[in-house]
Amino acid sequence: MSRRVAIFLGLFGVWSWVIWITFAKNLWDSDRSWAPDGSPTGYFVVHAVLTVVSFVLGTVIGVIGWRGLRNRPARKPEV
């Protein structure tokens, strides 16, 4: 894996966490997420599942990028 691809994957993983943490906070605070009796609505459940899946995928992609950077062979000095 090239260094450029590894960096992209790592940054994508970080970006996913930033975006989905914000989304999760907004989902929790949304009026559409909770029924009048306090139970979660279908809207909440569907979007909570989407959020969890996105956290998992973002983490996996970020780890692949990190491992790609970490396991790259050292550059040979040019003479």
LOSENU-844182 format. One record per atom (N, C-alpha, C): residue in one letter; z, x, y. Coordinates in steps of 0.001 Angstrom, whole numbers, padded with zeros to 6 digits, always signed. Layout:
% residues N
AZXY
...
END
This chain:
% residues 79
M+000000+000861-001162
M+000000+000000+000000
M+000000+000910+001229
S-000817+000565+002181
S-000882+001377+003397
S+000371+001165+004248
R+000608+002128+005111
R+001762+002040+006010
R+001635+000819+006918
R+000432+000553+007388
R+000194-000587+008276
R+000531-001911+007585
V+000115-002063+006345
V+000396-003289+005587
V+001895-003416+005330
A+002553-002325+004967
A+003987-002351+004706
A+004766-002762+005965
I+004388-002229+007112
I+005043-002597+008369
I+004802-004066+008680
F+003569-004530+008490
F+003255-005935+008730
F+004121-006841+007863
L+004241-006524+006585
L+005033-007353+005679
L+006512-007345+006074
G+007023-006199+006453
G+008409-006114+006894
G+008655-006941+008145
L+007759-006820+009114
L+007897-007597+010347
L+007747-009090+010089
F+006868-009452+009166
F+006715-010856+008804
F+008012-011412+008226
G+008677-010627+007391
G+009955-011058+006822
G+011006-011288+007896
V+011098-010379+008851
V+012052-010535+009950
V+011694-011751+010793
W+010424-011891+011122
W+009956-013022+011933
W+010276-014345+011241
S+010079-014398+009937
S+010379-015624+009189
S+011842-016009+009334
W+012732-015052+009233
W+014155-015354+009366
W+014483-015850+010761
V+013930-015210+011786
V+014213-015636+013167
V+013729-017068+013390
I+012514-017350+012992
I+011935-018677+013200
I+012684-019744+012411
W+012968-019481+011143
W+013569-020512+010297
W+015048-020716+010568
I+015747-019704+011075
I+017137-019926+011497
I+017153-020901+012666
T+016257-020687+013622
T+016154-021601+014764
T+015805-023007+014289
F+014856-023114+013384
F+014462-024421+012860
F+015634-025099+012159
A+016387-024342+011357
A+017514-024918+010627
A+018582-025456+011588
K+018846-024720+012655
K+019812-025198+013657
K+019318-026494+014307
N+018046-026524+014661
N+017485-027728+015272
N+017473-028898+014294
L+017197-028626+013032
L+017206-029669+012013
L+018609-030256+011879
W+019606-029411+011834
W+020990-029876+011682
W+021407-030755+012852
D+020944-030409+014056
D+021336-031157+015258
D+020475-032391+015533
S+019401-032576+014790
S+018470-033680+015039
S+019073-035032+014658
D+018802-036023+015485
D+019247-037392+015187
D+018531-037967+013966
R+017317-037478+013698
R+016557-037982+012554
R+017079-037445+011225
S+017948-036448+011265
S+018443-035825+010036
S+019567-036604+009372
W+020242-037453+010131
W+021436-038112+009609
W+021347-039626+009777
A+021675-040334+008721
A+021736-041801+008756
A+023003-042210+009518
P+023069-043453+009951
P+024265-043914+010680
P+025573-043726+009899
D+025496-043759+008577
D+026717-043564+007782
D+027067-042088+007581
G+026248-041189+008152
G+026520-039753+008068
G+025838-039043+006919
S+025118-039780+006094
S+024429-039139+004968
S+023097-038556+005437
P+022601-037522+004740
P+021322-036932+005130
P+020162-037887+004834
T+019177-037863+005709
T+017982-038695+005517
T+016950-037936+004693
G+015899-038638+004310
G+014790-037990+003609
G+014162-036902+004459
Y+014083-037140+005745
Y+013546-036144+006694
Y+014341-034842+006580
F+015666-034958+006550
F+016514-033780+006447
F+016295-033060+005123
V+016295-033802+004036
V+016175-033198+002709
V+014854-032449+002567
V+013753-033076+002966
V+012437-032433+002851
V+012382-031156+003684
H+012873-031237+004902
H+012804-030069+005777
H+013819-028993+005389
A+014933-029392+004801
A+015890-028408+004304
A+015287-027626+003134
V+014585-028321+002245
V+013915-027646+001128
V+012849-026700+001672
L+012066-027143+002626
L+011049-026294+003254
L+011681-025048+003868
T+012819-025228+004511
T+013512-024109+005141
T+014002-023103+004104
V+014597-023595+003044
V+015107-022697+001997
V+013964-021921+001348
V+012884-022608+001033
V+011725-021937+000428
V+011177-020878+001386
S+011127-021188+002665
S+010618-020229+003645
S+011533-019018+003786
F+012856-019228+003720
F+013792-018099+003729
F+013556-017199+002517
V+013387-017806+001359
V+013173-017027+000135
V+011869-016238+000224
L+010779-016915+000612
L+009495-016229+000710
L+009514-015143+001779
G+010129-015416+002920
G+010235-014403+003970
G+011016-013190+003495
T+012075-013438+002741
T+012874-012338+002206
T+012077-011517+001206
V+011400-012185+000289
V+010604-011484-000723
V+009505-010648-000056
I+008805-011238+000891
I+007729-010518+001585
I+008298-009330+002365
G+009427-009530+003038
G+010056-008436+003769
G+010502-007306+002855
V+011053-007649+001696
V+011480-006627+000735
V+010273-005856+000196
I+009184-006544-000058
I+007969-005852-000512
I+007512-004854+000549
G+007538-005272+001811
G+007163-004364+002895
G+008103-003183+002997
W+009410-003441+002896
W+010402-002368+002972
W+010202-001366+001832
R+010022-001875+000630
R+009799-000983-000520
R+008500-000211-000374
G+007488-000860+000201
G+006226-000164+000441
G+006393+001003+001392
L+007210+000826+002418
L+007475+001923+003358
L+008355+003000+002730
R+009371+002569+002036
R+010343+003503+001463
R+009735+004369+000365
N+008815+003823-000403
N+008262+004535-001561
N+006961+005269-001277
R+006593+005342-000007
R+005372+006074+000316
R+005607+007566+000123
P+004618+008264-000396
P+004778+009715-000537
P+004845+010368+000850
A+005574+011459+000907
A+005699+012180+002185
A+004341+012750+002571
R+004075+012754+003858
R+002812+013321+004338
R+002849+014836+004199
K+001732+015367+003784
K+001634+016825+003691
K+001297+017365+005075
P+001991+018409+005491
P+001677+018962+006810
P+000277+019561+006835
E-000406+019320+007914
E-001748+019881+008054
E-001642+021318+008495
V-002496+022138+007937
V-002458+023567+008245
V-003462+023937+009294
END
